[in-house]
Amino acid sequence: MDRPPADPAKLLAIWMEWEKGDTTPGRVMADLKIAGLREVLEHLANPASATTGTTLPPST
């Protein structure tokens, strides 16, 4: 099953729930993973991805 693309607004909403103390850290981590935080971080960590659309190779 394919995941939908990462949604930065949803990621921020999840983070804000944690900052307010409404969600436990474990639940926040799970929600961030499901919402696509890894994809957003990979995109931001790779300067070439901003211009070429490429991503970082998988880590070993």
CHARMM internal coordinates of N, CA and C (Angstrom, degrees):
IC EDIT
DIST 1 N 1 CA 1.4423
DIST 1 CA 1 C 1.5293
ANGL 1 N 1 CA 1 C 108.72
DIST 1 C 2 N 1.3194
ANGL 1 CA 1 C 2 N 117.11
DIHE 1 N 1 CA 1 C 2 N 128.33
DIST 2 N 2 CA 1.4563
ANGL 1 C 2 N 2 CA 122.21
DIHE 1 CA 1 C 2 N 2 CA 179.04
DIST 2 CA 2 C 1.5142
ANGL 2 N 2 CA 2 C 110.80
DIHE 1 C 2 N 2 CA 2 C -80.06
DIST 2 C 3 N 1.3309
ANGL 2 CA 2 C 3 N 114.42
DIHE 2 N 2 CA 2 C 3 N 141.05
DIST 3 N 3 CA 1.4688
ANGL 2 C 3 N 3 CA 119.93
DIHE 2 CA 2 C 3 N 3 CA 175.19
DIST 3 CA 3 C 1.5144
ANGL 3 N 3 CA 3 C 109.03
DIHE 2 C 3 N 3 CA 3 C -85.23
DIST 3 C 4 N 1.3190
ANGL 3 CA 3 C 4 N 117.29
DIHE 3 N 3 CA 3 C 4 N 149.36
DIST 4 N 4 CA 1.4684
ANGL 3 C 4 N 4 CA 119.16
DIHE 3 CA 3 C 4 N 4 CA 174.12
DIST 4 CA 4 C 1.5276
ANGL 4 N 4 CA 4 C 109.09
DIHE 3 C 4 N 4 CA 4 C -68.70
DIST 4 C 5 N 1.3290
ANGL 4 CA 4 C 5 N 117.73
DIHE 4 N 4 CA 4 C 5 N 160.46
DIST 5 N 5 CA 1.4702
ANGL 4 C 5 N 5 CA 119.46
DIHE 4 CA 4 C 5 N 5 CA 178.36
DIST 5 CA 5 C 1.5295
ANGL 5 N 5 CA 5 C 111.13
DIHE 4 C 5 N 5 CA 5 C -60.56
DIST 5 C 6 N 1.3199
ANGL 5 CA 5 C 6 N 114.74
DIHE 5 N 5 CA 5 C 6 N 154.30
DIST 6 N 6 CA 1.4698
ANGL 5 C 6 N 6 CA 120.01
DIHE 5 CA 5 C 6 N 6 CA 178.98
DIST 6 CA 6 C 1.5261
ANGL 6 N 6 CA 6 C 110.16
DIHE 5 C 6 N 6 CA 6 C -60.24
DIST 6 C 7 N 1.3183
ANGL 6 CA 6 C 7 N 115.20
DIHE 6 N 6 CA 6 C 7 N 142.27
DIST 7 N 7 CA 1.4631
ANGL 6 C 7 N 7 CA 121.77
DIHE 6 CA 6 C 7 N 7 CA -179.10
DIST 7 CA 7 C 1.5313
ANGL 7 N 7 CA 7 C 108.49
DIHE 6 C 7 N 7 CA 7 C -119.47
DIST 7 C 8 N 1.3408
ANGL 7 CA 7 C 8 N 117.71
DIHE 7 N 7 CA 7 C 8 N 101.04
DIST 8 N 8 CA 1.4712
ANGL 7 C 8 N 8 CA 120.01
DIHE 7 CA 7 C 8 N 8 CA -177.96
DIST 8 CA 8 C 1.5268
ANGL 8 N 8 CA 8 C 113.53
DIHE 7 C 8 N 8 CA 8 C -55.95
DIST 8 C 9 N 1.3273
ANGL 8 CA 8 C 9 N 118.32
DIHE 8 N 8 CA 8 C 9 N -35.14
DIST 9 N 9 CA 1.4702
ANGL 8 C 9 N 9 CA 120.58
DIHE 8 CA 8 C 9 N 9 CA 179.56
DIST 9 CA 9 C 1.5305
ANGL 9 N 9 CA 9 C 110.13
DIHE 8 C 9 N 9 CA 9 C -65.29
DIST 9 C 10 N 1.3234
ANGL 9 CA 9 C 10 N 116.59
DIHE 9 N 9 CA 9 C 10 N -40.00
DIST 10 N 10 CA 1.4648
ANGL 9 C 10 N 10 CA 120.31
DIHE 9 CA 9 C 10 N 10 CA 178.60
DIST 10 CA 10 C 1.5259
ANGL 10 N 10 CA 10 C 110.29
DIHE 9 C 10 N 10 CA 10 C -67.72
DIST 10 C 11 N 1.3302
ANGL 10 CA 10 C 11 N 116.96
DIHE 10 N 10 CA 10 C 11 N -40.79
DIST 11 N 11 CA 1.4577
ANGL 10 C 11 N 11 CA 120.53
DIHE 10 CA 10 C 11 N 11 CA 177.60
DIST 11 CA 11 C 1.5262
ANGL 11 N 11 CA 11 C 110.79
DIHE 10 C 11 N 11 CA 11 C -60.22
DIST 11 C 12 N 1.3146
ANGL 11 CA 11 C 12 N 116.99
DIHE 11 N 11 CA 11 C 12 N -42.81
DIST 12 N 12 CA 1.4623
ANGL 11 C 12 N 12 CA 120.76
DIHE 11 CA 11 C 12 N 12 CA 178.35
DIST 12 CA 12 C 1.5265
ANGL 12 N 12 CA 12 C 111.08
DIHE 11 C 12 N 12 CA 12 C -64.18
DIST 12 C 13 N 1.3104
ANGL 12 CA 12 C 13 N 117.44
DIHE 12 N 12 CA 12 C 13 N -41.19
DIST 13 N 13 CA 1.4705
ANGL 12 C 13 N 13 CA 120.78
DIHE 12 CA 12 C 13 N 13 CA 179.20
DIST 13 CA 13 C 1.5269
ANGL 13 N 13 CA 13 C 110.67
DIHE 12 C 13 N 13 CA 13 C -62.08
DIST 13 C 14 N 1.3274
ANGL 13 CA 13 C 14 N 116.94
DIHE 13 N 13 CA 13 C 14 N -40.67
DIST 14 N 14 CA 1.4734
ANGL 13 C 14 N 14 CA 121.08
DIHE 13 CA 13 C 14 N 14 CA 177.84
DIST 14 CA 14 C 1.5253
ANGL 14 N 14 CA 14 C 109.24
DIHE 13 C 14 N 14 CA 14 C -63.00
DIST 14 C 15 N 1.3242
ANGL 14 CA 14 C 15 N 116.55
DIHE 14 N 14 CA 14 C 15 N -45.16
DIST 15 N 15 CA 1.4645
ANGL 14 C 15 N 15 CA 120.80
DIHE 14 CA 14 C 15 N 15 CA 179.87
DIST 15 CA 15 C 1.5346
ANGL 15 N 15 CA 15 C 111.04
DIHE 14 C 15 N 15 CA 15 C -61.39
DIST 15 C 16 N 1.3197
ANGL 15 CA 15 C 16 N 116.08
DIHE 15 N 15 CA 15 C 16 N -43.61
DIST 16 N 16 CA 1.4620
ANGL 15 C 16 N 16 CA 120.07
DIHE 15 CA 15 C 16 N 16 CA -178.19
DIST 16 CA 16 C 1.5325
ANGL 16 N 16 CA 16 C 111.32
DIHE 15 C 16 N 16 CA 16 C -64.90
DIST 16 C 17 N 1.3247
ANGL 16 CA 16 C 17 N 117.90
DIHE 16 N 16 CA 16 C 17 N -35.55
DIST 17 N 17 CA 1.4710
ANGL 16 C 17 N 17 CA 120.44
DIHE 16 CA 16 C 17 N 17 CA 175.65
DIST 17 CA 17 C 1.5191
ANGL 17 N 17 CA 17 C 109.79
DIHE 16 C 17 N 17 CA 17 C -59.98
DIST 17 C 18 N 1.3346
ANGL 17 CA 17 C 18 N 116.69
DIHE 17 N 17 CA 17 C 18 N -41.05
DIST 18 N 18 CA 1.4572
ANGL 17 C 18 N 18 CA 120.45
DIHE 17 CA 17 C 18 N 18 CA 179.63
DIST 18 CA 18 C 1.5221
ANGL 18 N 18 CA 18 C 110.55
DIHE 17 C 18 N 18 CA 18 C -67.27
DIST 18 C 19 N 1.3310
ANGL 18 CA 18 C 19 N 117.39
DIHE 18 N 18 CA 18 C 19 N -43.11
DIST 19 N 19 CA 1.4629
ANGL 18 C 19 N 19 CA 120.11
DIHE 18 CA 18 C 19 N 19 CA -179.77
DIST 19 CA 19 C 1.5284
ANGL 19 N 19 CA 19 C 111.57
DIHE 18 C 19 N 19 CA 19 C -60.89
DIST 19 C 20 N 1.3206
ANGL 19 CA 19 C 20 N 116.99
DIHE 19 N 19 CA 19 C 20 N -34.78
DIST 20 N 20 CA 1.4662
ANGL 19 C 20 N 20 CA 120.68
DIHE 19 CA 19 C 20 N 20 CA 179.04
DIST 20 CA 20 C 1.5242
ANGL 20 N 20 CA 20 C 111.44
DIHE 19 C 20 N 20 CA 20 C -76.74
DIST 20 C 21 N 1.3393
ANGL 20 CA 20 C 21 N 117.51
DIHE 20 N 20 CA 20 C 21 N -10.93
DIST 21 N 21 CA 1.4474
ANGL 20 C 21 N 21 CA 121.48
DIHE 20 CA 20 C 21 N 21 CA -179.71
DIST 21 CA 21 C 1.5191
ANGL 21 N 21 CA 21 C 113.28
DIHE 20 C 21 N 21 CA 21 C 85.56
DIST 21 C 22 N 1.3348
ANGL 21 CA 21 C 22 N 116.50
DIHE 21 N 21 CA 21 C 22 N 16.01
DIST 22 N 22 CA 1.4649
ANGL 21 C 22 N 22 CA 120.36
DIHE 21 CA 21 C 22 N 22 CA -177.82
DIST 22 CA 22 C 1.5237
ANGL 22 N 22 CA 22 C 113.37
DIHE 21 C 22 N 22 CA 22 C -83.47
DIST 22 C 23 N 1.3331
ANGL 22 CA 22 C 23 N 117.40
DIHE 22 N 22 CA 22 C 23 N -13.60
DIST 23 N 23 CA 1.4601
ANGL 22 C 23 N 23 CA 121.11
DIHE 22 CA 22 C 23 N 23 CA -174.72
DIST 23 CA 23 C 1.5189
ANGL 23 N 23 CA 23 C 109.36
DIHE 22 C 23 N 23 CA 23 C -135.68
DIST 23 C 24 N 1.3204
ANGL 23 CA 23 C 24 N 116.76
DIHE 23 N 23 CA 23 C 24 N 145.12
DIST 24 N 24 CA 1.4634
ANGL 23 C 24 N 24 CA 121.07
DIHE 23 CA 23 C 24 N 24 CA 178.78
DIST 24 CA 24 C 1.5272
ANGL 24 N 24 CA 24 C 109.71
DIHE 23 C 24 N 24 CA 24 C -75.68
DIST 24 C 25 N 1.3297
ANGL 24 CA 24 C 25 N 117.49
DIHE 24 N 24 CA 24 C 25 N 154.38
DIST 25 N 25 CA 1.4667
ANGL 24 C 25 N 25 CA 120.00
DIHE 24 CA 24 C 25 N 25 CA -179.17
DIST 25 CA 25 C 1.5308
ANGL 25 N 25 CA 25 C 113.55
DIHE 24 C 25 N 25 CA 25 C -56.56
DIST 25 C 26 N 1.3126
ANGL 25 CA 25 C 26 N 117.68
DIHE 25 N 25 CA 25 C 26 N -40.94
DIST 26 N 26 CA 1.4636
ANGL 25 C 26 N 26 CA 120.38
DIHE 25 CA 25 C 26 N 26 CA 179.67
DIST 26 CA 26 C 1.5162
ANGL 26 N 26 CA 26 C 112.52
DIHE 25 C 26 N 26 CA 26 C -61.88
DIST 26 C 27 N 1.3244
ANGL 26 CA 26 C 27 N 116.04
DIHE 26 N 26 CA 26 C 27 N -41.56
DIST 27 N 27 CA 1.4691
ANGL 26 C 27 N 27 CA 120.82
DIHE 26 CA 26 C 27 N 27 CA 179.24
DIST 27 CA 27 C 1.5277
ANGL 27 N 27 CA 27 C 110.25
DIHE 26 C 27 N 27 CA 27 C -67.14
DIST 27 C 28 N 1.3360
ANGL 27 CA 27 C 28 N 116.23
DIHE 27 N 27 CA 27 C 28 N -38.84
DIST 28 N 28 CA 1.4666
ANGL 27 C 28 N 28 CA 120.63
DIHE 27 CA 27 C 28 N 28 CA 178.96
DIST 28 CA 28 C 1.5211
ANGL 28 N 28 CA 28 C 110.07
DIHE 27 C 28 N 28 CA 28 C -62.16
DIST 28 C 29 N 1.3234
ANGL 28 CA 28 C 29 N 116.77
DIHE 28 N 28 CA 28 C 29 N -46.40
DIST 29 N 29 CA 1.4671
ANGL 28 C 29 N 29 CA 119.92
DIHE 28 CA 28 C 29 N 29 CA 179.97
DIST 29 CA 29 C 1.5190
ANGL 29 N 29 CA 29 C 110.97
DIHE 28 C 29 N 29 CA 29 C -60.50
DIST 29 C 30 N 1.3079
ANGL 29 CA 29 C 30 N 117.26
DIHE 29 N 29 CA 29 C 30 N -43.89
DIST 30 N 30 CA 1.4630
ANGL 29 C 30 N 30 CA 120.46
DIHE 29 CA 29 C 30 N 30 CA 178.64
DIST 30 CA 30 C 1.5204
ANGL 30 N 30 CA 30 C 111.05
DIHE 29 C 30 N 30 CA 30 C -62.61
DIST 30 C 31 N 1.3259
ANGL 30 CA 30 C 31 N 116.72
DIHE 30 N 30 CA 30 C 31 N -44.09
DIST 31 N 31 CA 1.4663
ANGL 30 C 31 N 31 CA 120.64
DIHE 30 CA 30 C 31 N 31 CA -179.18
DIST 31 CA 31 C 1.5352
ANGL 31 N 31 CA 31 C 111.42
DIHE 30 C 31 N 31 CA 31 C -65.87
DIST 31 C 32 N 1.3287
ANGL 31 CA 31 C 32 N 117.10
DIHE 31 N 31 CA 31 C 32 N -39.63
DIST 32 N 32 CA 1.4657
ANGL 31 C 32 N 32 CA 120.36
DIHE 31 CA 31 C 32 N 32 CA 178.42
DIST 32 CA 32 C 1.5264
ANGL 32 N 32 CA 32 C 110.77
DIHE 31 C 32 N 32 CA 32 C -64.64
DIST 32 C 33 N 1.3186
ANGL 32 CA 32 C 33 N 116.29
DIHE 32 N 32 CA 32 C 33 N -39.64
DIST 33 N 33 CA 1.4647
ANGL 32 C 33 N 33 CA 120.30
DIHE 32 CA 32 C 33 N 33 CA 178.24
DIST 33 CA 33 C 1.5220
ANGL 33 N 33 CA 33 C 110.59
DIHE 32 C 33 N 33 CA 33 C -63.78
DIST 33 C 34 N 1.3109
ANGL 33 CA 33 C 34 N 116.57
DIHE 33 N 33 CA 33 C 34 N -47.20
DIST 34 N 34 CA 1.4669
ANGL 33 C 34 N 34 CA 121.33
DIHE 33 CA 33 C 34 N 34 CA -179.43
DIST 34 CA 34 C 1.5262
ANGL 34 N 34 CA 34 C 110.74
DIHE 33 C 34 N 34 CA 34 C -63.33
DIST 34 C 35 N 1.3274
ANGL 34 CA 34 C 35 N 117.44
DIHE 34 N 34 CA 34 C 35 N -36.66
DIST 35 N 35 CA 1.4639
ANGL 34 C 35 N 35 CA 121.83
DIHE 34 CA 34 C 35 N 35 CA -176.25
DIST 35 CA 35 C 1.5291
ANGL 35 N 35 CA 35 C 113.30
DIHE 34 C 35 N 35 CA 35 C -79.17
DIST 35 C 36 N 1.3372
ANGL 35 CA 35 C 36 N 118.03
DIHE 35 N 35 CA 35 C 36 N -6.13
DIST 36 N 36 CA 1.4584
ANGL 35 C 36 N 36 CA 120.29
DIHE 35 CA 35 C 36 N 36 CA 173.68
DIST 36 CA 36 C 1.5135
ANGL 36 N 36 CA 36 C 116.86
DIHE 35 C 36 N 36 CA 36 C 99.15
DIST 36 C 37 N 1.3198
ANGL 36 CA 36 C 37 N 117.42
DIHE 36 N 36 CA 36 C 37 N 26.45
DIST 37 N 37 CA 1.4645
ANGL 36 C 37 N 37 CA 119.53
DIHE 36 CA 36 C 37 N 37 CA -179.63
DIST 37 CA 37 C 1.5243
ANGL 37 N 37 CA 37 C 112.00
DIHE 36 C 37 N 37 CA 37 C -58.20
DIST 37 C 38 N 1.3253
ANGL 37 CA 37 C 38 N 117.51
DIHE 37 N 37 CA 37 C 38 N -39.14
DIST 38 N 38 CA 1.4688
ANGL 37 C 38 N 38 CA 120.19
DIHE 37 CA 37 C 38 N 38 CA -179.17
DIST 38 CA 38 C 1.5257
ANGL 38 N 38 CA 38 C 110.89
DIHE 37 C 38 N 38 CA 38 C -58.20
DIST 38 C 39 N 1.3121
ANGL 38 CA 38 C 39 N 117.55
DIHE 38 N 38 CA 38 C 39 N -44.43
DIST 39 N 39 CA 1.4582
ANGL 38 C 39 N 39 CA 121.05
DIHE 38 CA 38 C 39 N 39 CA -178.79
DIST 39 CA 39 C 1.5281
ANGL 39 N 39 CA 39 C 111.22
DIHE 38 C 39 N 39 CA 39 C -62.99
DIST 39 C 40 N 1.3247
ANGL 39 CA 39 C 40 N 116.07
DIHE 39 N 39 CA 39 C 40 N -41.09
DIST 40 N 40 CA 1.4687
ANGL 39 C 40 N 40 CA 119.88
DIHE 39 CA 39 C 40 N 40 CA 179.06
DIST 40 CA 40 C 1.5345
ANGL 40 N 40 CA 40 C 109.81
DIHE 39 C 40 N 40 CA 40 C -64.74
DIST 40 C 41 N 1.3204
ANGL 40 CA 40 C 41 N 117.44
DIHE 40 N 40 CA 40 C 41 N -45.31
DIST 41 N 41 CA 1.4597
ANGL 40 C 41 N 41 CA 120.74
DIHE 40 CA 40 C 41 N 41 CA 179.87
DIST 41 CA 41 C 1.5301
ANGL 41 N 41 CA 41 C 111.66
DIHE 40 C 41 N 41 CA 41 C -64.70
DIST 41 C 42 N 1.3313
ANGL 41 CA 41 C 42 N 117.37
DIHE 41 N 41 CA 41 C 42 N -40.47
DIST 42 N 42 CA 1.4626
ANGL 41 C 42 N 42 CA 120.32
DIHE 41 CA 41 C 42 N 42 CA 177.39
DIST 42 CA 42 C 1.5269
ANGL 42 N 42 CA 42 C 110.27
DIHE 41 C 42 N 42 CA 42 C -61.01
DIST 42 C 43 N 1.2966
ANGL 42 CA 42 C 43 N 116.43
DIHE 42 N 42 CA 42 C 43 N -42.39
DIST 43 N 43 CA 1.4633
ANGL 42 C 43 N 43 CA 120.74
DIHE 42 CA 42 C 43 N 43 CA 179.95
DIST 43 CA 43 C 1.5347
ANGL 43 N 43 CA 43 C 110.58
DIHE 42 C 43 N 43 CA 43 C -64.01
DIST 43 C 44 N 1.3165
ANGL 43 CA 43 C 44 N 116.95
DIHE 43 N 43 CA 43 C 44 N -43.60
DIST 44 N 44 CA 1.4607
ANGL 43 C 44 N 44 CA 120.97
DIHE 43 CA 43 C 44 N 44 CA -178.80
DIST 44 CA 44 C 1.5286
ANGL 44 N 44 CA 44 C 112.27
DIHE 43 C 44 N 44 CA 44 C -70.84
DIST 44 C 45 N 1.3226
ANGL 44 CA 44 C 45 N 117.36
DIHE 44 N 44 CA 44 C 45 N -31.27
DIST 45 N 45 CA 1.4589
ANGL 44 C 45 N 45 CA 121.50
DIHE 44 CA 44 C 45 N 45 CA -177.18
DIST 45 CA 45 C 1.5219
ANGL 45 N 45 CA 45 C 112.67
DIHE 44 C 45 N 45 CA 45 C -77.96
DIST 45 C 46 N 1.3154
ANGL 45 CA 45 C 46 N 117.46
DIHE 45 N 45 CA 45 C 46 N -16.27
DIST 46 N 46 CA 1.4505
ANGL 45 C 46 N 46 CA 120.89
DIHE 45 CA 45 C 46 N 46 CA -177.56
DIST 46 CA 46 C 1.5248
ANGL 46 N 46 CA 46 C 109.25
DIHE 45 C 46 N 46 CA 46 C -110.65
DIST 46 C 47 N 1.3487
ANGL 46 CA 46 C 47 N 118.08
DIHE 46 N 46 CA 46 C 47 N 100.27
DIST 47 N 47 CA 1.4645
ANGL 46 C 47 N 47 CA 120.39
DIHE 46 CA 46 C 47 N 47 CA -177.53
DIST 47 CA 47 C 1.5265
ANGL 47 N 47 CA 47 C 112.80
DIHE 46 C 47 N 47 CA 47 C -58.27
DIST 47 C 48 N 1.3181
ANGL 47 CA 47 C 48 N 118.53
DIHE 47 N 47 CA 47 C 48 N -31.65
DIST 48 N 48 CA 1.4640
ANGL 47 C 48 N 48 CA 121.09
DIHE 47 CA 47 C 48 N 48 CA -179.74
DIST 48 CA 48 C 1.5213
ANGL 48 N 48 CA 48 C 111.53
DIHE 47 C 48 N 48 CA 48 C -67.90
DIST 48 C 49 N 1.3161
ANGL 48 CA 48 C 49 N 117.55
DIHE 48 N 48 CA 48 C 49 N -25.34
DIST 49 N 49 CA 1.4658
ANGL 48 C 49 N 49 CA 119.97
DIHE 48 CA 48 C 49 N 49 CA -177.27
DIST 49 CA 49 C 1.5246
ANGL 49 N 49 CA 49 C 111.45
DIHE 48 C 49 N 49 CA 49 C -66.65
DIST 49 C 50 N 1.3120
ANGL 49 CA 49 C 50 N 117.28
DIHE 49 N 49 CA 49 C 50 N -25.78
DIST 50 N 50 CA 1.4614
ANGL 49 C 50 N 50 CA 119.99
DIHE 49 CA 49 C 50 N 50 CA -179.60
DIST 50 CA 50 C 1.5295
ANGL 50 N 50 CA 50 C 111.68
DIHE 49 C 50 N 50 CA 50 C -67.51
DIST 50 C 51 N 1.3188
ANGL 50 CA 50 C 51 N 116.84
DIHE 50 N 50 CA 50 C 51 N -26.77
DIST 51 N 51 CA 1.4615
ANGL 50 C 51 N 51 CA 119.27
DIHE 50 CA 50 C 51 N 51 CA -177.61
DIST 51 CA 51 C 1.5170
ANGL 51 N 51 CA 51 C 113.30
DIHE 50 C 51 N 51 CA 51 C -109.25
DIST 51 C 52 N 1.3354
ANGL 51 CA 51 C 52 N 117.57
DIHE 51 N 51 CA 51 C 52 N -26.86
DIST 52 N 52 CA 1.4641
ANGL 51 C 52 N 52 CA 119.02
DIHE 51 CA 51 C 52 N 52 CA -174.94
DIST 52 CA 52 C 1.5185
ANGL 52 N 52 CA 52 C 113.63
DIHE 51 C 52 N 52 CA 52 C -111.16
DIST 52 C 53 N 1.3218
ANGL 52 CA 52 C 53 N 117.39
DIHE 52 N 52 CA 52 C 53 N -13.43
DIST 53 N 53 CA 1.4593
ANGL 52 C 53 N 53 CA 120.15
DIHE 52 CA 52 C 53 N 53 CA -178.78
DIST 53 CA 53 C 1.5174
ANGL 53 N 53 CA 53 C 113.30
DIHE 52 C 53 N 53 CA 53 C 79.66
DIST 53 C 54 N 1.3415
ANGL 53 CA 53 C 54 N 118.19
DIHE 53 N 53 CA 53 C 54 N 11.25
DIST 54 N 54 CA 1.4534
ANGL 53 C 54 N 54 CA 120.70
DIHE 53 CA 53 C 54 N 54 CA 179.59
DIST 54 CA 54 C 1.5197
ANGL 54 N 54 CA 54 C 110.00
DIHE 53 C 54 N 54 CA 54 C -85.26
DIST 54 C 55 N 1.3263
ANGL 54 CA 54 C 55 N 116.24
DIHE 54 N 54 CA 54 C 55 N 165.57
DIST 55 N 55 CA 1.4527
ANGL 54 C 55 N 55 CA 121.46
DIHE 54 CA 54 C 55 N 55 CA 178.39
DIST 55 CA 55 C 1.5188
ANGL 55 N 55 CA 55 C 109.29
DIHE 54 C 55 N 55 CA 55 C -124.39
DIST 55 C 56 N 1.3060
ANGL 55 CA 55 C 56 N 116.03
DIHE 55 N 55 CA 55 C 56 N 167.39
DIST 56 N 56 CA 1.4523
ANGL 55 C 56 N 56 CA 121.53
DIHE 55 CA 55 C 56 N 56 CA 176.22
DIST 56 CA 56 C 1.5157
ANGL 56 N 56 CA 56 C 109.84
DIHE 55 C 56 N 56 CA 56 C -68.36
DIST 56 C 57 N 1.3267
ANGL 56 CA 56 C 57 N 117.47
DIHE 56 N 56 CA 56 C 57 N 148.47
DIST 57 N 57 CA 1.4658
ANGL 56 C 57 N 57 CA 118.79
DIHE 56 CA 56 C 57 N 57 CA 174.87
DIST 57 CA 57 C 1.5124
ANGL 57 N 57 CA 57 C 109.89
DIHE 56 C 57 N 57 CA 57 C -67.75
DIST 57 C 58 N 1.3396
ANGL 57 CA 57 C 58 N 117.75
DIHE 57 N 57 CA 57 C 58 N 155.51
DIST 58 N 58 CA 1.4697
ANGL 57 C 58 N 58 CA 119.39
DIHE 57 CA 57 C 58 N 58 CA 179.39
DIST 58 CA 58 C 1.5115
ANGL 58 N 58 CA 58 C 110.45
DIHE 57 C 58 N 58 CA 58 C -61.85
DIST 58 C 59 N 1.3261
ANGL 58 CA 58 C 59 N 116.48
DIHE 58 N 58 CA 58 C 59 N 144.20
DIST 59 N 59 CA 1.4549
ANGL 58 C 59 N 59 CA 120.37
DIHE 58 CA 58 C 59 N 59 CA 178.09
DIST 59 CA 59 C 1.5149
ANGL 59 N 59 CA 59 C 109.66
DIHE 58 C 59 N 59 CA 59 C -78.09
DIST 59 C 60 N 1.3327
ANGL 59 CA 59 C 60 N 115.78
DIHE 59 N 59 CA 59 C 60 N 152.42
DIST 60 N 60 CA 1.4616
ANGL 59 C 60 N 60 CA 119.99
DIHE 59 CA 59 C 60 N 60 CA 179.75
DIST 60 CA 60 C 1.4811
ANGL 60 N 60 CA 60 C 111.68
DIHE 59 C 60 N 60 CA 60 C -106.12
END
COOR INIT
IC SEED 1 N 1 CA 1 C
IC BUILD
